[in-house]
Amino acid sequence: MRNLIIGLLYICAALMPFFTSSVSNANSSSVFIAWPTEFEGRELIPLALTEKEKLFSKNFTGKIARFTDGEREILIRHLNRPTRSLHPSADCLRGAGYSIENKPLRLGQKGNLWGCVIAEQGEDKFKVCERIYDNAGKSWYDVSSWYWAAIFKKTEGAWWAITVAEDVG
């Protein structure tokens, strides 16, 4: 599963120069405080970023951390402004050579919707779900909807982008 997340970040990093934006309408006082210590009732165990992830994070307009809850890998990104460098997982996975099957939206434990895909390459098969939310309780299950809401000031930063990958193969 580690290779899935690494590949996801690596492909996104390669594409980032083509999609970066200088838009900055988010609340500049939205500062990063700390990574969460639990997710969906499970303790989060920090995982070190790989060299590729560290390289990606240098050009990313936010902060990135990787965790496990013992069963799944969880990538968390924190953003203070809207950016085109945040990509849908499906796009990055396709770029890494995975075949993608869109799945129905998933209803999370707190009633929030998650966008999900099945990513498959050779023997590897993962369910990848993602969502973005702000501190006011608004959330989005796709990157594009979040981006335009942020650009048109229908939400203010900071935002949290969560990607959960679990082995289903």
LINZIVEN-V833597 format. One record per residue. N is the residue number from 1. PSI is psi in degrees with one decimal (NA if undefined). BURIAL is b if it has 16 or more other C-alpha atoms within 10 Angstrom, else e. D_LAST is the distance of its C-alpha to the last C-alpha in Angstrom with 1 decimal. Layout:
n-><N;N>
psi-><PSI;PSI>
burial-><BURIAL;BURIAL>
d_last-><D_LAST;D_LAST>
This chain:
n-><1;2;3;4;5;6;7;8;9;10;11;12;13;14;15;16;17;18;19;20;21;22;23;24;25;26;27;28;29;30;31;32;33;34;35;36;37;38;39;40;41;42;43;44;45;46;47;48;49;50;51;52;53;54;55;56;57;58;59;60;61;62;63;64;65;66;67;68;69;70;71;72;73;74;75;76;77;78;79;80;81;82;83;84;85;86;87;88;89;90;91;92;93;94;95;96;97;98;99;100;101;102;103;104;105;106;107;108;109;110;111;112;113;114;115;116;117;118;119;120;121;122;123;124;125;126;127;128;129;130;131;132;133;134;135;136;137;138;139;140;141;142;143;144;145;146;147;148;149;150;151;152;153;154;155;156;157;158;159;160;161;162;163;164;165;166;167;168;169>
psi-><-30.5;-40.8;-31.7;-51.1;-42.3;-46.3;-39.8;-49.4;-38.3;-46.3;-43.1;-39.1;-39.3;-33.0;-16.8;-42.9;-23.8;-13.1;6.8;153.8;145.2;8.1;134.4;76.3;0.9;158.3;111.6;-12.5;-0.7;94.8;155.3;134.7;-63.9;155.5;148.8;155.7;-9.6;159.6;125.5;43.6;5.6;144.0;136.9;129.2;116.7;141.4;142.7;143.8;142.4;171.7;-38.8;-39.9;-38.8;-40.8;-45.1;-43.2;-22.7;-32.8;-3.0;141.2;42.0;-159.7;151.2;137.4;153.0;138.5;168.5;152.8;15.8;-21.1;-31.7;159.1;134.9;120.8;124.6;129.9;139.3;129.0;141.6;-8.5;156.4;144.2;145.8;-3.7;-3.9;116.0;153.4;139.5;-40.0;-39.5;-45.1;-39.0;-41.4;-44.2;-26.5;4.2;5.9;143.0;143.9;132.8;116.1;138.3;161.6;156.4;146.4;135.8;118.7;174.0;-30.7;17.5;8.8;147.5;142.1;137.6;133.7;149.1;159.9;127.1;129.0;134.7;113.2;-125.6;-12.6;130.3;121.8;147.7;125.4;122.2;147.3;154.9;159.0;141.2;158.2;176.4;-6.4;1.1;-0.7;146.4;159.3;141.7;1.3;146.9;-42.0;-45.4;-42.3;-47.7;-48.4;-33.3;-40.1;-43.3;-42.0;16.5;35.5;-3.1;154.0;147.3;165.6;159.7;154.4;125.6;122.1;128.6;126.2;124.4;128.8;140.7;127.7;6.8;NA>
burial-><e;e;e;b;b;b;b;b;b;b;b;b;b;e;e;b;e;e;e;b;e;e;e;e;e;b;e;e;e;e;e;e;e;e;b;e;e;e;e;e;e;e;e;b;e;e;e;e;e;e;e;e;b;b;e;b;b;e;e;b;b;b;e;b;b;b;b;b;b;e;e;b;b;b;b;b;b;b;b;b;b;b;b;b;b;b;b;b;b;b;e;b;b;b;b;b;e;b;b;b;e;e;e;e;e;e;e;e;e;e;e;b;b;b;b;b;b;b;b;b;e;e;e;e;b;b;b;b;b;b;b;b;b;b;e;e;e;e;b;b;b;b;b;e;e;b;b;e;e;b;b;e;e;e;b;b;b;b;b;b;b;b;b;b;b;b;e;e;e>
d_last-><10.7;14.4;14.6;13.1;15.9;18.4;17.9;18.2;21.5;22.7;22.6;24.2;26.8;27.7;28.2;30.1;33.6;33.4;32.7;34.6;37.2;40.3;40.3;41.0;42.0;40.0;41.9;42.6;43.3;39.6;38.8;35.8;36.3;33.3;29.6;28.4;27.9;25.5;23.0;22.4;24.3;22.4;24.1;23.0;23.1;24.2;22.4;24.7;24.5;23.9;26.8;25.2;24.6;28.2;29.5;27.8;29.3;32.8;32.9;31.0;33.4;32.0;30.3;26.7;25.0;21.6;20.6;18.1;18.5;16.9;13.4;13.1;14.8;17.7;20.0;23.4;26.1;29.7;32.1;35.8;36.3;34.7;33.1;31.5;29.6;27.0;24.6;21.8;18.4;17.6;20.6;19.8;16.2;17.8;20.4;18.0;16.8;13.6;13.7;14.0;13.8;16.2;15.6;18.5;20.1;19.0;22.0;21.9;23.7;26.9;26.9;25.8;23.7;20.6;19.4;15.7;13.5;10.0;10.0;8.6;10.4;10.2;7.3;6.3;4.7;6.7;9.1;12.5;15.6;19.2;22.8;26.1;29.0;32.6;34.8;36.6;33.7;32.8;29.2;27.4;23.9;24.5;26.2;28.9;30.3;30.5;32.2;34.9;35.5;36.2;38.4;40.4;40.8;39.1;37.4;38.4;36.5;35.0;31.5;28.2;25.0;21.8;18.3;15.4;12.0;9.2;5.8;3.8;0.0>
